[in-house]
Amino acid sequence: MLASSTVENYLKHIYLQQLALPAGATLVPMGGLAAAIGVTPGSATTMVKTLAESGLVHYEPYAGVRLTPAGERLAGLVIRRHRLIELFLVQVMGMSWDEVHDEAEQLEHVVSERLIERIDEMLGHPEVDPHGDPIPDAEGIINHREMQTLLTCPIGVPLAVTRVADQDASFLRFLESSGLKPGQQLKVQARDEAADSVRVERAGGDELTIGARAASKLLVEVITSVLLICLLSAVPALAQTPVGPPPPFEITDNSFFVEEAFNQDPGVFQNLATAVRGGGGGWFLGFTQEWPVTSRRHQLAYSVGLASAGDGTGAGDILLHYRYQVTDEGPGLPAISPRVSLILPVADERRGLGHGSWGLQFNLPVSKQVGNYYLHGNAGFTWLPSAPTDHLRSGEGRTADSVALTSPFVAGSVIRRVTPRLNVLVEAVVDWQEGVVGPGLTDRETVVILSPGARWAWTWRFRQVVVGAAVPFTRGAGETSAGVLGYFSYELPFRN
């Protein structure tokens, strides 16, 4: 059956109404479907029967209709085209967010998949449209997030507007004039059931009262990232960036010292190589490879290295990483992706190349774009449960007691987009390194790294090469030294 514009409209509206069904319901009522499309119930029933014969819907007379898996995929692709077109019209063509819906309704049926993929690539594979609606992936699958409205969210806690459930042009203009577009931060101060209203406090402290009907159409999420709030407070100029979806970054996961909260896209893996020469003459070469597992939620990676320390040159310890994408970045919501790493002690600690103990490392990266800036924050620790205290071995194992070492760290970075392919960045790391200073003795040293740098990208057809350089300044043991860093990344698909 040819997917005409009529077929696509039916599939799309069934899909959207399925998402809005109450818990336990599985069928979209025919009356609601007919009203959404603007036809009589008899016309809607005739069309639904035709769709059922084509295997796109399951129809139960006098009960309702739902999509089959094949119908869901086609509907998801129509919604994907619609929302990418809306975002393109706003970000590239400069149209207002209240006028793009009707244009996208027409264009979604005539653009080719090739053009849609090019638009998606040009926009940096965005996850939401200008109204905060999630954009389905290339398979038509929508990543759903549970959200609350201003009528159901907690009172007195920081919130971010993430989505608008009504795209009526006059309502969107009201939200824009009231400073309630996606990305706006606010708090609900009070709800008045008698007056059918909600009082909110917007960023800056000014208050606004809106009707309950309008409040029910604003979807919000609680802002839980304390680290992000601290970063925003430390860079007040960034907080003045206008609200609304900013153009996405061309380069997103290519920092040098501070980890970003972005897992690899399905079907794409990344190769990372770093070379660092310290002020004392030592050097380090590192290689990391990152792979998605079934989806962006799960990522596996490994890191290997070669180092030159004071007592020799050799391989460093091997790290095996797992990272889970807790949240994807959206309007007012940062990306959060905690990581746990297993440390394999293959390096020779007697020459200063490792610690001689297996271990674990935990890190919590948080990332958020604010206009032409990206903010990244990390917090975590490295735990080595059995580091030897005398660095001696025998045929039967270690000849002395071992100690547990715990080294916490925090880090943050600010990245400025100069052009779509050129970024400048400043990264800072504070590491409280615990080490062995004698048999059974440990001490903790504070090491601070401040590293300005730049990175440049070339992108083509799901492939990206990024090169970068930085000058890290390190303060530790009462001395400050300067080094140089080189960076190379190649990201490419491993399946079509």
C-alpha positions as CSV (number, residue, x, y, z in Angstrom):
1,M,0.0,0.0,0.0
2,L,1.4,3.4,-1.0
3,A,2.0,5.6,2.0
4,S,0.0,8.6,0.7
5,S,-0.3,11.8,2.7
6,T,-3.7,10.6,3.9
7,V,-2.3,7.3,5.2
8,E,0.6,9.1,6.9
9,N,-1.8,11.5,8.6
10,Y,-3.9,8.7,10.0
11,L,-0.9,6.8,11.2
12,K,0.6,9.9,12.8
13,H,-2.6,10.9,14.7
14,I,-3.2,7.3,15.9
15,Y,0.3,7.2,17.2
16,L,0.0,10.5,19.0
17,Q,-3.3,9.6,20.5
18,Q,-1.9,6.2,21.6
19,L,0.8,8.1,23.6
20,A,-1.9,10.1,25.4
21,L,-4.1,7.1,26.3
22,P,-4.7,6.6,30.1
23,A,-3.0,3.8,31.8
24,G,-4.4,0.4,30.9
25,A,-6.1,1.6,27.7
26,T,-4.8,0.2,24.4
27,L,-7.3,1.4,21.8
28,V,-7.8,4.9,20.3
29,P,-11.5,5.7,20.1
30,M,-12.7,6.3,16.6
31,G,-14.5,9.5,17.6
32,G,-11.4,11.1,18.9
33,L,-9.4,10.0,15.8
34,A,-12.0,11.5,13.5
35,A,-12.1,14.8,15.4
36,A,-8.3,15.1,15.3
37,I,-8.1,14.5,11.5
38,G,-11.3,16.6,10.8
39,V,-13.4,14.0,9.1
40,T,-16.7,12.2,10.0
41,P,-16.6,9.1,12.1
42,G,-17.8,7.1,9.1
43,S,-14.9,8.3,6.9
44,A,-12.4,7.5,9.6
45,T,-13.8,4.0,10.0
46,T,-13.6,3.3,6.3
47,M,-9.9,4.5,6.2
48,V,-9.0,2.5,9.3
49,K,-10.5,-0.7,7.8
50,T,-8.2,-0.1,4.7
51,L,-5.2,0.4,7.0
52,A,-6.1,-2.8,8.9
53,E,-6.2,-4.8,5.6
54,S,-2.7,-3.5,4.9
55,G,-1.4,-4.7,8.2
56,L,-0.7,-1.2,9.6
57,V,-3.4,-1.1,12.3
58,H,-5.4,-3.5,14.4
59,Y,-9.1,-2.5,14.4
60,E,-11.8,-3.6,16.8
61,P,-15.3,-2.5,15.7
62,Y,-17.1,-0.4,18.3
63,A,-13.9,-0.3,20.4
64,G,-11.1,1.5,18.6
65,V,-7.8,1.1,16.8
66,R,-4.1,0.7,17.6
67,L,-1.0,0.6,15.4
68,T,0.8,-2.6,14.5
69,P,4.6,-2.6,14.8
70,A,4.8,-1.8,11.0
71,G,2.3,1.1,11.5
72,E,4.3,2.4,14.5
73,R,7.5,2.5,12.5
74,L,5.9,4.4,9.6
75,A,4.2,6.8,12.0
76,G,7.4,7.4,13.8
77,L,9.2,8.3,10.6
78,V,6.4,10.8,9.7
79,I,6.7,12.4,13.1
80,R,10.5,12.5,12.7
81,R,10.2,14.4,9.4
82,H,7.7,16.8,10.9
83,R,9.8,17.7,13.9
84,L,13.1,17.9,12.1
85,I,11.5,20.3,9.5
86,E,10.2,22.4,12.4
87,L,13.6,22.7,13.9
88,F,15.2,23.4,10.5
89,L,12.7,26.2,9.8
90,V,13.4,27.8,13.2
91,Q,17.2,27.4,13.4
92,V,18.2,27.8,9.8
93,M,15.3,29.7,8.1
94,G,14.8,32.0,11.1
95,M,11.0,31.4,11.4
96,S,9.2,31.8,14.6
97,W,8.3,28.7,16.6
98,D,4.6,29.6,16.5
99,E,4.4,29.5,12.6
100,V,6.4,26.3,11.7
101,H,3.8,23.7,12.6
102,D,1.5,24.3,9.6
103,E,4.5,24.5,7.3
104,A,5.8,21.2,8.5
105,E,2.4,19.6,8.1
106,Q,2.7,20.2,4.4
107,L,6.4,19.5,3.9
108,E,6.5,16.2,6.0
109,H,4.8,14.4,3.1
110,V,7.0,15.5,0.2
111,V,10.6,15.6,1.5
112,S,12.8,12.6,0.8
113,E,14.4,10.5,3.5
114,R,17.8,11.5,2.0
115,L,17.0,15.2,2.6
116,I,15.7,14.4,6.1
117,E,19.0,12.6,7.0
118,R,21.0,15.5,5.7
119,I,18.9,18.0,7.8
120,D,19.4,15.7,10.8
121,E,23.2,15.7,10.2
122,M,23.3,19.4,9.6
123,L,21.5,20.1,12.9
124,G,23.8,17.8,14.8
125,H,21.3,15.0,15.4
126,P,19.0,16.9,17.7
127,E,16.8,15.1,20.2
128,V,13.9,17.6,20.5
129,D,12.1,20.1,18.2
130,P,11.5,23.8,19.0
131,H,8.5,22.9,21.2
132,G,10.4,20.3,23.2
133,D,8.8,17.3,21.5
134,P,11.2,14.3,21.2
135,I,12.4,13.6,17.6
136,P,12.3,9.9,16.7
137,D,15.5,8.3,15.5
138,A,16.1,7.0,12.0
139,E,14.1,3.8,12.8
140,G,11.1,5.8,13.9
141,I,11.6,5.1,17.6
142,I,10.8,7.8,20.1
143,N,12.8,8.1,23.4
144,H,10.1,8.8,25.9
145,R,10.7,10.6,29.2
146,E,8.3,10.8,32.1
147,M,7.4,14.5,32.7
148,Q,5.0,16.4,35.0
149,T,2.9,19.4,34.3
150,L,2.7,22.6,36.4
151,L,-0.4,21.1,37.9
152,T,1.4,17.9,39.2
153,C,5.0,18.9,39.8
154,P,6.3,19.6,43.3
155,I,6.0,23.1,44.7
156,G,9.0,25.3,45.6
157,V,11.7,23.3,43.8
158,P,13.7,24.4,40.7
159,L,12.0,23.3,37.5
160,A,12.8,23.5,33.8
161,V,10.1,23.8,31.1
162,T,10.9,21.0,28.7
163,R,7.9,20.6,26.4
164,V,4.7,22.3,25.3
165,A,1.7,20.1,24.8
166,D,-0.3,22.5,22.7
167,Q,1.0,24.0,19.4
168,D,-1.8,26.5,18.8
169,A,0.0,29.6,17.5
170,S,-1.7,32.1,19.9
171,F,-0.8,29.9,22.9
172,L,2.8,29.7,21.8
173,R,3.0,33.5,21.4
174,F,1.6,33.8,25.0
175,L,4.3,31.5,26.3
176,E,7.0,33.4,24.5
177,S,5.8,36.8,25.8
178,S,5.6,35.3,29.3
179,G,9.1,33.8,29.2
180,L,7.8,30.2,29.5
181,K,9.4,28.6,26.4
182,P,11.3,25.3,26.7
183,G,14.6,25.9,28.5
184,Q,13.1,28.5,30.9
185,Q,13.7,27.8,34.6
186,L,11.0,28.5,37.2
187,K,9.4,27.4,40.5
188,V,5.7,26.8,41.3
189,Q,4.9,29.0,44.2
190,A,1.2,28.1,44.8
191,R,-1.8,26.5,43.2
192,D,-5.3,28.0,43.8
193,E,-8.0,25.4,43.1
194,A,-10.8,27.9,43.7
195,A,-9.4,30.4,41.2
196,D,-8.2,27.6,38.9
197,S,-4.8,29.1,38.6
198,V,-1.1,28.5,39.3
199,R,1.5,31.1,40.5
200,V,5.0,30.6,39.3
201,E,8.3,32.4,40.0
202,R,10.4,32.8,36.9
203,A,14.2,33.2,36.6
204,G,15.1,36.6,38.1
205,G,12.5,36.4,40.8
206,D,9.4,37.9,39.0
207,E,6.1,36.1,39.5
208,L,3.4,35.2,37.1
209,T,-0.1,33.7,37.5
210,I,-1.5,31.5,34.7
211,G,-4.7,29.5,34.4
212,A,-4.8,25.8,35.2
213,R,-5.6,25.0,31.5
214,A,-2.4,26.6,30.4
215,A,-0.5,25.1,33.2
216,S,-1.6,21.6,32.2
217,K,0.0,22.1,28.8
218,L,3.5,23.0,30.1
219,L,5.6,19.9,30.9
220,V,8.5,20.3,33.3
221,E,11.2,18.4,34.9
222,V,12.9,18.9,38.3
223,I,16.5,20.2,38.0
224,T,18.5,17.8,40.1
225,S,22.1,18.6,39.0
226,V,23.8,20.6,41.8
227,L,27.0,20.4,39.9
228,L,25.4,22.1,36.9
229,I,24.0,24.9,39.1
230,C,27.4,25.5,40.5
231,L,28.9,25.8,37.1
232,L,26.2,28.2,36.0
233,S,26.8,30.3,39.1
234,A,30.6,30.3,38.4
235,V,30.0,31.7,34.9
236,P,27.2,34.3,35.3
237,A,27.7,35.6,31.7
238,L,26.5,32.3,30.3
239,A,23.3,32.4,32.3
240,Q,22.3,35.5,30.3
241,T,22.1,33.5,27.1
242,P,18.6,33.7,25.6
243,V,16.3,30.8,26.4
244,G,15.0,28.4,23.7
245,P,16.8,25.6,21.9
246,P,20.2,26.8,20.8
247,P,21.8,25.5,17.6
248,P,23.5,22.2,18.5
249,F,27.3,21.9,18.7
250,E,29.1,20.2,15.8
251,I,31.7,18.9,18.3
252,T,30.2,17.4,21.5
253,D,32.3,14.5,23.0
254,N,35.9,15.5,22.5
255,S,37.3,17.1,25.6
256,F,40.8,16.3,26.8
257,F,40.7,16.0,30.6
258,V,37.0,16.4,31.5
259,E,34.6,13.6,30.6
260,E,31.4,14.5,28.8
261,A,28.0,12.8,29.6
262,F,27.4,11.6,26.0
263,N,27.4,7.9,25.1
264,Q,28.0,6.8,21.5
265,D,25.1,6.7,19.0
266,P,23.9,3.3,17.9
267,G,26.0,1.8,15.2
268,V,28.9,4.4,15.7
269,F,32.1,3.8,17.6
270,Q,34.9,6.2,18.5
271,N,38.7,6.0,18.6
272,L,40.5,8.5,20.9
273,A,44.3,9.0,21.0
274,T,46.0,11.5,23.4
275,A,49.7,12.4,23.7
276,V,50.9,14.4,26.7
277,R,54.4,15.7,27.5
278,G,54.9,17.1,31.0
279,G,57.1,19.9,32.2
280,G,59.4,17.4,33.9
281,G,60.2,15.6,30.6
282,G,57.9,12.6,31.2
283,W,55.3,11.7,28.6
284,F,52.2,9.6,28.1
285,L,50.4,8.1,25.1
286,G,46.8,6.9,25.6
287,F,44.2,5.2,23.4
288,T,40.5,4.6,24.2
289,Q,37.9,3.0,22.1
290,E,34.1,3.4,22.8
291,W,31.3,1.2,21.6
292,P,27.5,1.5,22.1
293,V,25.8,-1.7,23.3
294,T,22.3,-2.2,21.8
295,S,21.5,1.5,22.3
296,R,22.8,4.8,23.6
297,R,21.9,3.8,27.1
298,H,24.8,1.4,27.4
299,Q,28.4,1.9,26.4
300,L,31.5,-0.2,26.8
301,A,35.1,1.1,26.3
302,Y,38.7,0.3,27.1
303,S,41.8,2.4,27.6
304,V,45.4,1.5,27.2
305,G,48.5,3.6,27.6
306,L,52.3,3.8,27.3
307,A,54.2,6.1,29.6
308,S,57.7,7.3,30.4
309,A,58.2,7.9,34.1
310,G,61.3,8.7,36.1
311,D,62.5,5.1,36.3
312,G,61.6,3.8,32.9
313,T,59.2,3.4,30.0
314,G,56.4,0.9,29.7
315,A,52.7,0.0,29.5
316,G,50.3,1.6,31.9
317,D,47.4,-0.1,33.6
318,I,44.4,-1.2,31.5
319,L,40.9,0.2,32.2
320,L,37.7,-1.4,31.2
321,H,34.7,1.1,31.2
322,Y,30.9,0.9,31.4
323,R,28.8,4.0,31.1
324,Y,25.0,4.3,31.5
325,Q,23.1,7.2,29.9
326,V,20.7,8.2,32.8
327,T,19.4,11.3,31.0
328,D,19.7,12.7,27.5
329,E,20.1,16.5,27.2
330,G,17.0,18.4,26.6
331,P,15.6,21.9,27.2
332,G,16.5,22.8,30.8
333,L,17.8,19.2,31.4
334,P,21.5,18.2,31.4
335,A,22.9,15.0,30.1
336,I,24.0,12.7,32.9
337,S,26.0,9.5,32.3
338,P,27.8,7.8,35.3
339,R,30.7,5.6,34.5
340,V,32.4,2.7,36.4
341,S,35.8,1.4,35.3
342,L,37.7,-1.7,36.3
343,I,41.5,-1.1,36.6
344,L,43.7,-4.1,35.6
345,P,47.2,-3.8,37.2
346,V,49.4,-4.7,34.2
347,A,51.9,-1.9,34.7
348,D,55.1,-2.2,36.7
349,E,54.6,-0.2,39.9
350,R,58.3,-0.5,40.8
351,R,59.1,1.8,37.9
352,G,56.4,4.3,38.7
353,L,54.1,3.1,35.9
354,G,51.2,1.9,38.0
355,H,50.0,1.2,41.5
356,G,50.2,-2.6,41.4
357,S,46.6,-3.2,42.5
358,W,43.4,-3.9,40.8
359,G,40.9,-1.2,41.4
360,L,37.7,0.7,40.5
361,Q,37.0,4.2,39.3
362,F,33.7,6.0,39.5
363,N,32.9,9.2,37.7
364,L,29.7,11.2,37.3
365,P,29.8,13.4,34.2
366,V,27.1,16.1,33.7
367,S,26.9,18.2,30.5
368,K,24.7,21.0,29.3
369,Q,24.8,23.4,26.4
370,V,24.0,27.1,27.2
371,G,23.9,29.0,23.9
372,N,27.3,29.0,22.3
373,Y,28.9,27.4,25.4
374,Y,29.1,23.9,26.7
375,L,29.5,23.2,30.4
376,H,30.9,19.9,31.7
377,G,31.3,18.8,35.3
378,N,32.8,15.6,36.8
379,A,33.0,14.2,40.3
380,G,34.3,10.8,41.3
381,F,37.1,8.8,42.9
382,T,39.6,6.0,42.2
383,W,39.8,3.1,44.7
384,L,42.8,0.7,44.8
385,P,42.1,-1.9,47.6
386,S,45.6,-3.6,47.7
387,A,48.4,-1.3,46.7
388,P,51.8,-2.8,47.8
389,T,53.7,-0.7,50.3
390,D,57.3,-1.7,49.4
391,H,57.0,-2.5,45.7
392,L,58.7,-5.9,46.1
393,R,57.6,-9.2,44.7
394,S,58.5,-12.8,45.4
395,G,57.7,-16.1,43.7
396,E,54.8,-16.6,46.2
397,G,53.4,-13.1,45.9
398,R,53.9,-9.8,47.7
399,T,56.4,-9.8,50.5
400,A,54.8,-6.9,52.4
401,D,51.4,-5.7,53.5
402,S,49.3,-3.8,51.1
403,V,47.1,-0.7,51.7
404,A,43.9,0.7,50.2
405,L,44.2,4.0,48.4
406,T,41.3,6.3,47.7
407,S,41.8,9.4,45.5
408,P,38.7,11.7,45.0
409,F,38.6,14.2,42.2
410,V,36.4,17.0,40.7
411,A,36.7,18.6,37.3
412,G,34.9,21.2,35.1
413,S,35.2,22.8,31.8
414,V,33.8,25.6,29.7
415,I,33.8,25.3,25.9
416,R,33.2,28.2,23.6
417,R,32.0,27.7,20.0
418,V,33.9,30.1,17.8
419,T,32.7,28.6,14.5
420,P,30.7,25.3,14.0
421,R,34.0,23.5,13.5
422,L,36.3,25.4,15.9
423,N,36.0,25.4,19.7
424,V,38.2,26.9,22.4
425,L,38.0,25.4,25.9
426,V,39.4,25.8,29.4
427,E,39.5,22.7,31.6
428,A,40.2,22.4,35.3
429,V,40.9,19.3,37.4
430,V,41.5,18.9,41.1
431,D,42.8,15.4,42.2
432,W,43.5,14.5,45.8
433,Q,45.9,11.7,45.0
434,E,46.6,9.2,47.7
435,G,49.9,7.3,47.3
436,V,52.3,5.0,49.1
437,V,55.2,6.9,50.8
438,G,56.7,4.0,52.8
439,P,56.0,0.5,54.2
440,G,52.4,0.7,55.4
441,L,52.4,4.5,55.0
442,T,50.3,6.7,52.7
443,D,49.9,10.4,52.0
444,R,47.6,12.5,50.0
445,E,48.8,15.2,47.6
446,T,46.6,17.8,45.9
447,V,47.2,18.1,42.2
448,V,45.5,20.9,40.2
449,I,45.5,21.1,36.4
450,L,44.4,24.1,34.4
451,S,44.4,23.5,30.7
452,P,43.4,26.0,28.0
453,G,43.1,24.5,24.5
454,A,41.3,24.3,21.1
455,R,39.8,21.7,18.9
456,W,38.8,21.5,15.2
457,A,36.5,19.0,13.5
458,W,35.8,17.6,10.0
459,T,32.4,15.9,9.6
460,W,31.0,13.9,6.7
461,R,28.4,11.1,6.4
462,F,28.3,9.9,10.1
463,R,32.1,10.2,10.3
464,Q,34.0,12.8,12.2
465,V,37.7,13.6,12.7
466,V,38.6,15.9,15.6
467,V,42.1,17.2,16.3
468,G,43.0,19.3,19.3
469,A,45.9,20.8,21.3
470,A,46.2,22.2,24.8
471,V,48.8,23.6,27.2
472,P,48.1,22.0,30.7
473,F,49.5,23.8,33.7
474,T,50.0,21.4,36.7
475,R,50.4,22.4,40.3
476,G,51.6,19.7,42.7
477,A,54.2,19.2,45.4
478,G,54.7,22.9,45.7
479,E,55.7,23.3,42.1
480,T,54.0,24.4,38.9
481,S,54.9,23.0,35.5
482,A,53.6,23.5,31.9
483,G,53.2,20.7,29.4
484,V,51.8,20.2,25.9
485,L,48.9,17.9,24.8
486,G,47.9,16.6,21.4
487,Y,44.5,15.0,20.7
488,F,43.0,12.9,17.8
489,S,39.6,11.3,17.5
490,Y,38.0,9.3,14.6
491,E,34.3,8.5,14.9
492,L,32.8,6.2,12.3
493,P,29.9,3.7,11.8
494,F,30.5,0.0,12.2
495,R,27.2,-0.9,10.4
496,N,25.1,0.8,7.8
